[in-house]
Amino acid sequence: MTMAPHPCTFLPRLAAAARSLSVSARPRPPPPCPSPTAAVPAFTPHAFHTHLASVAPHLPSLLAALSRARAARLPLLPVTRALAASALLRHGRLPDALAHFSLLPDSDPTSPLPAPLCNSLLAALASSTGSIVHARKVLDRMLAGTVELDTVGFGVFVNAAGRKDGGLAEVLRLVDVVGCQGRRVNRSVVVAMVVDGMCREGRIEDAWRALEEMRLRGWKPDFVAYRIVAEGFRVAGRVEEEGRILKQKRKLGVAPRKDEYRECVLVLVSNRLVTEAKEMAEAVVLGDFPIDDDVLNILVVSVSEIDADGATMFCKFMMGKGRFPSTEILVHLCESLCKSGKGEEMWEIFRVLLDKGYCRNARDYHLVVSFLGKAGKVREAYDVLKEVKKKRLEPDISSYNSLMEALCRNDLLRPAKKLWDEMFTSGCNPNLQTYNILITKFTEMGESEEVQQLFDHMFQKGVAPDGATYTSFINMLCQENKYDQALEIFKKSCMQDAGVASSVLSSFILALCGQGNFKVALSVMCNVPSNVENLNSHIILLKYLTDVGEVEMAIEHLKWIRSNCSSNFENVMNELMASLSTSASLQHVTKLIQYLHSQRLVDDADPWMKLMGNVYA
């Protein structure tokens, strides 16, 4: 039965009003006791600083503490402002961190601007789109306050400045201005960052000139910087200039120090500057300069969040050196490749790992099979599974399930059935997940005979269905109007487990009501075993009956509940009254409420009675 939409345009407002009245009329529980942290803190500035330090690692607590201090108009010490700015920056709250930093005094000999905060904030602002103006202001304050610059702070800023129009002049001006305040700056690394940024923007002539000018100013470009610029000219097809730069590299360049680049990359990652870390590491890796495995592992994880191809490149570089990524790192990378739809790139990595003997047990092979299946590389996953058998390793059931799920997801039912047979031949018995994968797919396809066979097979093999199994099967049978068969399946769930049967019952009643078969739904509800929880199912049925105008049937069912389930009747009434505020028709609700009022189940003070009185007045 299908109900036409009600013509009253004011009905949503009436429903909202009824819901509001219902809520306000219910007895309200006493307010909870306030937690010790909920009240406005009676802190002194020094005590609040200690408190803020304790909650700083947890962002919600940090924000709540700052909010309460602001509401109490508690003056914050400069050191507390700095602590708040540092903590907010670590949590990725750049505007909030900048706001607190801006309130720090410039000239306070007792509390100078903290160099780590200044450098981290400078780098974060320079990296953030549209924040370069704020970054310049931070740098000006640092220079005015003689705050020491470090490699990451100055390097990220000057890299961003060099990418813009007129960037070369600005870079050289900054290099001259920094002077002795750059004693903590690794100058060779900064040169590499500057020329890399310029080359990425296609400004290869500026990059070459920057290389020369910074060398003359004593910034000692290393082989990494020369290689970056030479590669820029090579890509542009300017072979002659490439050769000249490579000659300069051999004559004037210095050997890069692995530890210096390692430290810089790790600080960039820890400061959430993943793009900058990726670009620096690419310059090192593509030039085949040394880099530690732990740095590569960290890069694969962090870069995979923003650039699956970049993370893949770092992983391949590691494998090219004969080293394997850890399992955790590989999982991160594969998840990123799946999200990006890069199944072919994933297969390339796995092929290298398989050739190099990465997989030593069934668990390693399962990781490969499962991710290949997830990426839709079904044939490749099946080939890996065959390799497991050749090596006389017992394939894990989870590997079969992963492949089975991939086959069903791609509508490859014939291969899925073949794999099913193959499982038994190899002595690997299916589990609940296997059955559910196939049953779900066959119910989607409307293959009721296949589903019945699988369902019967489960019991033969001693595998107990769960709520999902029963629900899938019953929903399909209801769609095919096979109500007697659906009822038999429901009875099996009751015999198996009352908790499972309760969730199945709700889905069963919903399916029957969706088909308009209210008589069967009423019959089912009147025969539910006493140990099966059925409150929610009663509400579903009564609400459906009211919505479609079968109010008489709803009334009869309420009478039945009152006579046969008296202990549950009050709960049914409470839930029903609460649910009526979302009904589609006020007319049908009114009819039901009038009956309930006549039976003294709803009194004159009930919000619904007041609402109806106002409407009809």
C-alpha positions in Angstrom: 0.0 0.0 0.0 1.4 3.4 -1.0 0.3 6.6 0.7 0.1 9.9 -1.2 1.9 12.8 0.5 -0.4 14.9 2.8 -1.4 18.3 1.2 -1.0 20.4 4.3 2.1 22.6 4.0 2.0 23.5 7.7 2.3 19.8 8.8 6.1 19.9 9.4 5.7 22.8 11.8 2.9 21.0 13.6 5.1 17.9 14.0 7.9 20.0 15.3 5.6 21.7 17.8 4.2 18.3 18.9 7.8 17.0 19.4 8.6 20.1 21.4 5.5 19.7 23.6 6.1 16.0 24.1 9.7 16.7 25.3 8.7 19.6 27.5 5.9 17.6 29.1 8.0 14.6 30.1 9.5 14.7 33.6 13.1 15.9 33.4 15.9 14.1 35.2 17.8 16.1 37.8 20.8 17.9 36.3 24.1 16.0 36.5 26.6 17.0 39.1 29.1 19.4 37.5 32.5 18.0 36.9 35.4 19.7 38.7 36.7 21.0 35.3 33.3 22.4 34.3 33.3 25.3 36.6 35.1 28.6 35.9 38.6 28.0 37.3 39.6 30.0 40.3 43.2 30.0 39.1 46.0 32.4 39.7 47.9 33.1 36.4 50.8 30.9 37.6 48.4 28.0 38.6 46.6 28.3 35.3 49.9 27.9 33.5 50.6 24.6 35.3 47.0 23.5 34.5 47.3 24.4 30.8 50.6 22.5 30.5 48.8 19.4 31.9 45.9 19.5 29.4 47.9 20.8 26.4 48.3 17.3 24.7 44.5 16.9 24.5 42.9 19.5 22.1 39.4 19.6 23.5 40.7 20.1 27.1 43.1 22.7 25.9 40.4 24.7 24.1 38.0 24.3 27.1 40.7 25.6 29.5 41.5 28.6 27.3 37.8 29.3 26.9 37.1 29.2 30.6 40.1 31.5 31.3 38.8 34.0 28.7 35.3 33.9 30.3 36.9 34.5 33.7 39.0 37.3 32.2 42.1 35.7 33.7 45.3 37.5 32.6 47.7 35.1 31.0 51.4 35.3 31.5 53.6 35.7 28.4 55.0 32.2 29.0 51.4 30.9 29.1 50.6 32.6 25.8 53.6 31.0 24.3 52.6 27.6 25.7 49.1 28.0 24.3 50.4 29.0 20.9 52.9 26.1 20.7 50.2 23.6 21.7 47.6 24.9 19.3 50.2 24.8 16.5 51.0 21.2 17.3 47.3 20.4 17.0 47.1 22.1 13.6 45.2 25.2 14.8 47.3 27.8 13.0 45.0 30.8 13.2 44.5 30.3 17.0 48.2 29.8 17.5 48.9 33.1 15.6 46.3 34.9 17.7 48.1 34.0 20.9 51.5 34.7 19.5 50.4 38.1 18.4 49.6 39.0 22.1 53.1 38.2 23.2 55.1 41.3 24.1 58.1 42.2 21.9 60.4 43.7 24.4 60.2 41.8 27.7 63.7 40.9 29.0 62.2 38.5 31.5 60.3 36.5 28.8 61.8 36.9 25.3 60.1 35.4 22.3 60.8 31.6 22.3 62.9 30.6 19.3 61.3 27.2 18.8 57.8 28.6 18.7 58.8 31.5 16.4 60.5 29.2 13.9 57.7 26.6 13.9 55.1 29.4 13.4 57.2 31.0 10.7 57.4 27.7 8.8 53.7 26.9 9.2 52.6 30.3 8.0 55.0 30.2 5.0 53.7 26.8 4.1 50.0 27.8 4.4 48.3 29.3 1.3 47.6 33.0 1.7 49.6 33.3 5.0 52.9 34.7 3.7 52.0 38.2 4.9 51.6 36.9 8.4 54.8 34.9 8.0 56.7 38.1 7.1 55.4 39.9 10.2 56.6 37.0 12.4 60.0 37.1 10.7 60.2 40.9 11.3 59.5 40.4 15.0 62.2 37.7 15.1 64.7 39.9 13.5 63.8 42.9 15.7 64.0 40.7 18.8 67.2 39.0 17.7 65.5 35.6 17.9 67.7 32.8 16.5 66.4 31.4 13.2 66.8 27.7 12.4 66.9 25.7 9.2 63.3 24.7 9.0 61.9 28.2 10.0 64.0 30.2 7.7 64.3 27.5 5.0 60.6 27.1 4.5 60.0 30.8 4.5 62.8 31.6 2.0 61.6 28.7 -0.2 58.1 30.2 -0.3 59.5 33.7 -1.0 61.7 32.4 -3.8 58.8 30.8 -5.7 57.0 34.1 -6.3 57.6 36.8 -8.9 60.7 38.7 -7.9 61.6 35.9 -5.7 65.4 35.9 -6.4 65.8 39.5 -5.2 63.8 38.8 -2.1 65.8 35.6 -1.3 69.1 37.5 -1.6 67.8 40.4 0.5 66.7 37.9 3.2 70.1 36.1 3.1 71.8 39.4 3.6 69.4 40.6 6.4 69.6 37.3 8.4 73.4 37.7 9.0 74.5 36.4 12.3 71.0 35.5 13.4 71.2 32.5 11.2 73.9 30.7 13.2 71.6 27.8 13.7 70.6 27.7 10.0 72.2 24.9 8.0 73.1 27.0 5.0 73.8 24.2 2.5 70.3 22.7 3.2 68.6 26.1 2.8 70.3 26.6 -0.6 68.9 23.2 -1.7 65.4 24.2 -0.5 65.6 27.6 -2.3 66.7 26.3 -5.7 64.3 23.3 -5.5 61.4 25.7 -5.0 62.4 27.8 -7.9 62.9 24.8 -10.2 59.5 23.5 -9.3 58.1 26.8 -10.5 60.0 26.6 -13.7 62.4 29.4 -12.8 65.6 27.5 -13.6 67.7 30.6 -14.5 66.8 32.2 -11.2 67.7 29.0 -9.5 71.1 28.9 -11.1 71.7 32.5 -10.2 70.6 31.9 -6.7 73.1 29.1 -6.5 75.9 31.3 -7.5 74.9 34.3 -5.4 74.4 32.3 -2.3 77.7 30.6 -2.8 79.5 34.0 -3.1 77.8 35.0 0.2 79.3 31.9 1.9 76.2 29.6 2.0 78.2 26.6 0.5 75.8 24.8 -1.9 76.3 21.1 -1.7 76.0 18.4 -4.4 72.2 18.1 -3.8 71.6 21.8 -4.7 73.8 21.5 -7.9 72.0 18.3 -8.9 68.6 19.9 -8.5 69.5 22.8 -10.8 71.2 20.6 -13.3 68.1 18.3 -13.5 65.9 21.4 -14.1 68.0 22.3 -17.2 68.0 18.6 -18.3 64.2 18.4 -18.2 64.0 21.7 -20.1 66.3 20.1 -22.8 69.1 22.6 -22.2 72.0 20.1 -22.2 74.8 22.6 -22.5 73.8 24.5 -19.3 73.3 21.1 -17.6 76.9 20.2 -18.3 78.2 23.5 -17.1 76.4 23.2 -13.8 77.6 19.6 -13.3 81.2 20.9 -13.9 80.6 23.5 -11.2 79.2 20.9 -8.9 82.5 18.9 -9.2 84.6 22.0 -8.8 82.7 24.1 -6.2 80.2 21.9 -4.5 80.6 20.2 -1.1 79.5 16.6 -0.3 76.1 16.5 1.4 75.9 15.4 5.0 73.3 12.7 5.5 72.6 13.6 9.1 71.8 17.2 8.3 69.1 16.2 5.7 67.8 13.5 8.0 67.3 16.0 10.9 65.6 18.6 8.6 63.2 16.0 7.1 62.2 14.7 10.5 61.6 18.2 11.9 59.5 19.0 8.9 57.4 15.9 9.4 57.0 16.5 13.1 55.8 20.1 12.3 53.2 18.8 9.9 55.0 20.3 6.9 54.6 17.1 4.9 54.8 18.7 1.5 58.1 20.4 2.3 59.5 17.1 3.8 58.4 15.3 0.6 60.1 17.8 -1.7 63.3 17.8 0.2 63.4 14.0 0.4 62.7 13.8 -3.3 65.7 15.9 -4.0 67.8 13.5 -1.9 66.3 10.3 -3.2 66.2 11.2 -6.9 69.8 12.2 -6.7 70.6 8.8 -5.2 72.1 10.4 -2.1 72.1 8.4 1.1 69.1 8.5 3.4 68.3 6.2 6.4 65.6 3.6 6.3 63.7 5.0 9.3 63.4 8.3 7.5 62.1 6.6 4.4 59.5 4.7 6.5 58.3 7.9 8.2 58.1 9.6 4.8 56.0 6.7 3.3 53.5 7.0 6.1 53.3 10.8 6.2 53.4 11.4 2.4 50.9 8.7 1.7 48.3 11.0 3.3 48.8 13.7 0.6 50.5 12.1 -2.3 50.3 8.3 -3.0 52.7 8.6 -6.0 55.4 10.3 -3.8 55.0 7.7 -1.1 55.3 5.0 -3.7 58.5 6.5 -5.0 60.1 6.5 -1.5 59.1 2.9 -1.1 60.6 1.9 -4.4 63.8 3.7 -3.6 64.1 1.7 -0.4 63.4 -1.6 -2.2 65.9 -0.6 -4.9 68.5 -0.6 -2.1 67.5 -4.1 -1.2 65.6 -3.1 1.9 61.9 -3.8 2.8 59.4 -1.5 4.3 57.9 -2.7 7.6 54.4 -4.3 7.5 52.8 -1.3 9.2 54.3 1.1 6.6 53.2 -1.1 3.7 49.6 -1.2 5.1 49.6 2.7 5.2 50.9 2.9 1.6 48.4 0.3 0.3 45.5 2.0 1.9 46.5 5.3 0.3 46.9 3.6 -3.1 43.5 2.0 -2.8 41.9 5.4 -2.0 43.6 6.9 -5.0 42.6 4.0 -7.3 46.2 3.1 -8.1 46.0 -0.6 -8.2 48.6 -1.0 -10.9 51.2 0.9 -8.8 50.4 -1.3 -5.9 50.9 -4.4 -8.0 54.3 -3.1 -9.1 55.4 -2.8 -5.5 54.1 -6.2 -4.6 55.7 -7.8 -7.6 59.1 -6.5 -6.5 58.5 -7.6 -2.9 57.4 -11.1 -4.1 60.5 -11.4 -6.4 62.8 -10.4 -3.5 61.3 -13.0 -1.1 59.3 -10.5 1.1 56.5 -13.1 1.8 57.7 -15.8 4.2 54.5 -17.0 5.7 50.7 -17.2 5.0 50.1 -14.0 6.9 52.5 -12.0 4.6 50.7 -13.5 1.5 47.3 -12.6 3.0 48.3 -8.9 3.2 49.2 -9.0 -0.5 46.0 -10.9 -1.5 43.7 -8.7 0.6 45.0 -5.4 -0.8 45.1 -6.6 -4.4 41.5 -7.7 -4.0 40.6 -4.3 -2.4 42.2 -2.5 -5.3 40.3 -4.7 -7.9 43.4 -6.6 -9.1 41.5 -9.9 -8.9 43.5 -11.9 -11.3 46.8 -10.9 -9.7 45.4 -11.7 -6.2 44.4 -15.2 -7.5 47.9 -15.7 -8.9 49.4 -14.9 -5.6 47.0 -17.4 -3.9 48.2 -20.1 -6.3 51.8 -19.3 -5.4 50.9 -19.9 -1.7 49.7 -23.4 -2.7 52.8 -24.1 -4.8 54.9 -23.3 -1.7 52.8 -25.8 0.2 51.7 -23.1 2.7 48.1 -23.3 3.9 46.2 -20.3 2.7 44.4 -18.5 5.4 40.6 -18.3 5.3 40.9 -14.5 5.4 42.8 -14.6 2.1 40.0 -16.6 0.5 37.5 -14.2 1.9 39.3 -11.1 0.6 39.5 -12.6 -2.9 35.9 -13.8 -2.7 34.7 -10.3 -1.7 36.7 -8.8 -4.6 35.1 -11.2 -7.1 31.6 -10.5 -5.8 32.2 -6.8 -5.8 33.1 -7.0 -9.4 30.1 -9.2 -10.3 32.4 -12.1 -11.2 30.1 -14.8 -9.9 31.4 -17.7 -11.9 35.0 -17.3 -10.6 33.5 -16.8 -7.1 31.7 -20.2 -7.3 34.9 -21.8 -8.7 36.9 -20.3 -5.7 34.2 -21.7 -3.4 34.8 -25.2 -4.7 38.5 -24.7 -4.6 38.4 -23.9 -0.9 36.9 -27.3 -0.1 39.4 -29.1 -2.3 42.3 -27.4 -0.5 40.8 -28.3 2.9 40.0 -24.7 3.9 36.5 -24.6 5.3 34.5 -21.4 4.9 33.6 -19.3 7.9 30.6 -17.0 8.7 32.2 -14.2 6.7 32.6 -16.4 3.6 28.9 -17.3 3.7 27.8 -13.7 4.3 29.8 -12.4 1.4 28.1 -14.9 -1.0 24.7 -14.7 0.5 24.7 -10.9 0.4 25.8 -11.0 -3.3 23.2 -13.6 -4.3 20.4 -11.7 -2.5 21.4 -8.6 -4.5 21.1 -10.7 -7.6 17.7 -12.3 -6.5 19.2 -15.8 -6.6 17.0 -17.3 -3.9 17.8 -20.9 -4.7 21.5 -20.2 -4.3 20.9 -18.4 -1.1 18.8 -21.3 0.3 21.5 -23.8 -0.6 24.2 -21.7 1.1 21.9 -21.2 4.1 21.3 -24.9 4.5 25.0 -25.6 3.9 25.9 -23.4 6.9 23.8 -25.5 9.3 25.3 -28.7 7.8 28.8 -27.4 8.5 27.9 -26.1 12.0 28.4 -22.4 11.1 25.8 -20.3 13.0 24.3 -17.5 10.9 24.3 -14.0 12.4 21.8 -11.2 12.2 23.1 -10.0 8.8 22.7 -13.5 7.3 19.1 -13.8 8.4 18.2 -10.2 7.5 19.6 -10.5 3.9 17.7 -13.7 3.3 14.4 -12.5 4.8 14.5 -9.2 3.0 15.0 -11.0 -0.4 12.1 -13.5 0.4 9.8 -10.6 1.3 10.6 -8.8 -2.0 9.6 -12.0 -3.8 6.4 -12.3 -1.7 7.6 -15.6 -0.2 6.3 -14.8 3.3 5.8 -18.3 4.5 9.4 -19.1 3.7 10.6 -15.9 5.4 8.6 -16.8 8.5 10.4 -20.2 8.6 13.8 -18.5 8.4 12.8 -16.1 11.2 11.7 -19.1 13.4 15.2 -20.6 12.9 16.7 -17.4 14.3 14.4 -17.6 17.3 15.6 -21.2 17.9 19.2 -20.2 17.5 19.5 -17.0 19.7 16.9 -14.6 21.2 19.3 -11.6 20.8 19.9 -12.3 17.1 16.1 -12.9 16.6 15.3 -9.5 18.1 17.3 -7.6 15.5 16.1 -9.9 12.8 12.4 -9.3 13.9 12.7 -5.5 13.4 14.1 -6.0 9.9 11.4 -8.6 9.1 8.5 -6.3 10.2 10.1 -3.4 8.3 10.3 -5.5 5.2 6.7 -6.7 5.5 5.4 -3.2 6.1 7.4 -1.9 3.2 5.6 -4.4 1.0 2.2 -3.4 2.5 1.6 -6.8 4.0 0.3 -5.7 7.3 -1.7 -8.8 8.0 1.4 -11.0 7.9 3.3 -8.5 10.0 0.5 -8.5 12.7 0.4 -12.3 12.6 4.2 -12.5 13.1 4.1 -10.0 16.0 1.3 -12.0 17.7 3.4 -15.2 17.6 6.8 -13.9 18.7 8.3 -16.1 21.4 8.3 -14.5 24.9 12.1 -14.5 25.2 12.5 -12.3 22.0 12.6 -8.6 22.7 10.0 -7.0 20.5 9.3 -3.4 21.7 11.0 -1.8 18.7 9.1 -4.1 16.3 5.8 -3.1 17.8 6.6 0.5 17.4 7.6 0.0 13.7 4.4 -1.7 13.0 2.1 0.7 14.8 3.8 3.7 13.3 3.6 2.3 9.8 -0.1 1.5 10.2 -0.8 5.0 11.4 1.2 6.7 8.7 -0.7 4.8 5.9 -4.1 5.4 7.5 -4.7 1.9 8.8 -5.6 3.4 12.2 -8.2 0.6 13.0 -5.6 -2.0 12.5 -3.2 -0.1 14.8 -6.0 0.2 17.4 -6.7 -3.5 17.3 -3.0 -4.3 17.7 -2.8 -2.0 20.7 -5.7 -3.8 22.2 -3.9 -7.1 21.6 -0.7 -5.8 23.3 -2.7 -4.6 26.3 -4.4 -8.0 26.7 -1.4 -10.2 26.0 1.7 -8.2 26.9 0.4 -6.0 29.7 3.8 -5.6 31.4 5.2 -4.1 28.2 2.2 -2.0 27.3 3.3 1.2 29.1 6.7 1.1 27.3 4.9 0.6 24.0 2.7 3.6 24.7 5.6 5.9 25.7 7.6 5.0 22.6 4.6 5.3 20.3 3.7 8.7 21.5 7.2 9.9 21.1 7.4 8.5 17.5 4.1 10.1 16.3 5.6 13.6 16.1 7.3 12.4 12.8 4.1 11.0 11.3 3.2 12.1 7.8 -0.5 12.8 8.4 -1.9 14.8 11.3 -5.4 13.5 10.4 -4.4 9.9 11.0 -2.6 10.8 14.2 -5.6 12.7 15.5 -7.8 9.6 15.0 -5.4 7.4 16.9 -5.1 10.0 19.7 -8.9 10.4 20.0 -9.2 6.6 20.5 -6.4 6.6 23.1 -8.1 9.6 24.9 -11.4 7.7 24.9 -9.7 4.8 26.6 -8.1 7.2 29.1 -4.7 6.3 27.9 -4.1 10.0 27.0 -5.4 12.7 29.4 -6.5 16.2 28.6 -3.2 17.7 29.7 -1.3 15.6 27.1 0.7 17.8 24.6 -1.1 16.2 21.7 -4.5 17.1 23.1 -3.4 20.7 23.5 -1.9 20.8 20.0 -5.1 19.4 18.4 -7.2 21.8 20.3 -5.1 24.7 19.1 -5.3 23.5 15.4 -9.0 23.0 15.4 -9.7 26.2 17.3 
